[in-house]
Amino acid sequence: MKLVLIGFGNVGQGFVEILRDKGAELQARYDFAPQIVGVATRSRGTLLHPDGLDPAALLEAIAAGHLSRYPDAPGLQRDLDSLALIRASGADVLLEAGPTNLQTAQPALEYCYAALDAGMHLVLANKGPVAVALADLRARAAEVGKDVLFEATVMAGTPSLRLAQQALAGCTISEARGILNGTTNYILTQMENGLSYGDALLQAQALGYAETDPTADVDGWDAAGKALILASALFERSFALEDLVVEGIRKLTPDDIDSARAVGECWKLIARVTPEGGFVRPQRIATHHPLAAVSGATNAITFTTDLLGEVTLVGPGAGRKETGFALLADLLDLKRKQTNV
Amino acid sequence: MKLVLIGFGNVGQGFVEILRDKGAELQARYDFAPQIVGVATRSRGTLLHPDGLDPAALLEAIAAGHLSRYPDAPGLQRDLDSLALIRASGADVLLEAGPTNLQTAQPALEYCYAALDAGMHLVLANKGPVAVALADLRARAAEVGKDVLFEATVMAGTPSLRLAQQALAGCTISEARGILNGTTNYILTQMENGLSYGDALLQAQALGYAETDPTADVDGWDAAGKALILASALFERSFALEDLVVEGIRKLTPDDIDSARAVGECWKLIARVTPEGGFVRPQRIATHHPLAAVSGATNAITFTTDLLGEVTLVGPGAGRKETGFALLADLLDLKRKQTNV
């Protein structure tokens, strides 16, 4: 299985680290030995080699600041632009781990279409193309017999989509609600521990959980993007951001926290989707519900089903290796299908 | 896909109810239309029809007390013994939902071997054959190219095995620990609410969660059987009950509950397995851990992995429809593999 990787930041590097560190184990356990034939970054160069690039050398080059530090080799092509690289790669799968744009999804969306035209499967860590154009991507992929997988976009590598779509197959899911943003959950957890919203935010920024401009997290937009993807994955229709009512956590006060606690409840930023639409907003959760025990940067989703009632999955919602694993999991899924064909 | 069902108690009936109620949906969504060709009970008759038995009529007959109440039809055979029925059925899959014997696994084990000899897949709700003879069943199944699936045996239909074996494929699981017995978790939850052990047990018995002789639950043996299965499924070696240290909840007092609560912890009957062995015993869990929020008859497992850290699954651990769904999920898995072949 030949791979071309667009974006070589945290997620892309996390994935390549897994291949470097667990390559032998993956081959032994799953007979899985993928080859990275191309890597493209926006400003740190691109590399293409039809016989495959070395994971360890890729990581050393990027750690040194630029893919130009990758050692020369016969047949190696440098600095093709991303589209040309995708088209020339002969890869079986496009891994899109570039920066997210939830409005236009570009330039990732263009890369996806180029990859489908070239007969590749799509494995996406980038939320943009999934949130903006999933239905269209799926339709075009179906025409050429390819798959569109995107486990990385919700709860990082915690297999929330795979649980819903595969392990719960046979159940009808009527609702999913959960904690999809680790930064705000960390802030709310610290507010439970006595901090003000402002101090908790400063702490989250100091730890690298929150950006200098925390809007995307604290106003609910990151969670909304994931909720949109979750809804489209679960309910087999298209959703747009306009289908969601979105409210963040800025207005929550220590008094709100205290009055909830007094009646055995705690505040969580809850994303909820049903076939009709959904919301992202702070809600009070009873402390005996599994979502109430989800603290810090952890994420969770409770699926409401006809045959099992509520099923809750709790796990990491971010992280380099944790998100890199999602790409691996999608690839193993493609491999399993190929093997069975 | 032709099925023969051994055991027509709660789980078997739950499964047949799902086929009765969701048959059209399963056909439309998954192109899945299984046929029950045989049903065997210990004392309420057996039925075999090569063209299939009607789910609604089966449920009416058993509700009326005996399969002799199933309407006559040309080609219908009544009251074959179970082994003869399995051999004559021409089925593709044996569903074993008879009573559990964790010592000998009989008579279910004999049925499993007969089914494998006849070229059937095994789908087991019965813990006995899995706990006692999984390695041997798998070896014999592999010889004839068949599968042995047993999602129902741990956490009912909550897809704990499927999560670990499929959705987490690519991760290495080093440990699983969780709450695998709903009865004891209900008792402990009621003790948190102020009841004594004795009163909580009486309440569990009144609600039908606990048997008149509660030994299997409160002394940890039910959880131990499931832990054994979980260990064998996760770690690809054979485990026996002797590999587990088993202790129940009888000795826990309201004082124990109170002193745990005073430091932000609560008692749970925890089953823990690693590649080396495991235990079932009461443990104190910090209230901010997802397992602490698992109350009443709900079950949960936390998997510790190399790439994702801790991933926790929470869901029902018992119930007619809930366990019946596990059989459906295993069958859909077989169907998916067949379709891809």
Interface residues (C-beta under 8 A of the other chain):
Chain A: I18 K22 E25 L26 Y30 A156 G157 T158 P159 R162 L163 Q166 A167 L168 A169 G170 C171 T172 T287 H288 H289 P290 A292 A293 V294 S295 A300 L307 L308 G309 E310 V311 T312 L313 V314 G315 P316 K321 E322 G324 F325 L328 A329 L332 K337 N340 V341
Chain B: I18 K22 E25 L26 Y30 A156 G157 T158 P159 R162 L163 Q166 A167 L168 A169 G170 C171 T172 T287 H288 H289 P290 A292 A293 V294 S295 A300 L307 L308 G309 E310 V311 T312 L313 V314 G315 P316 K321 E322 G324 F325 L328 A329 L332 K337 N340 V341
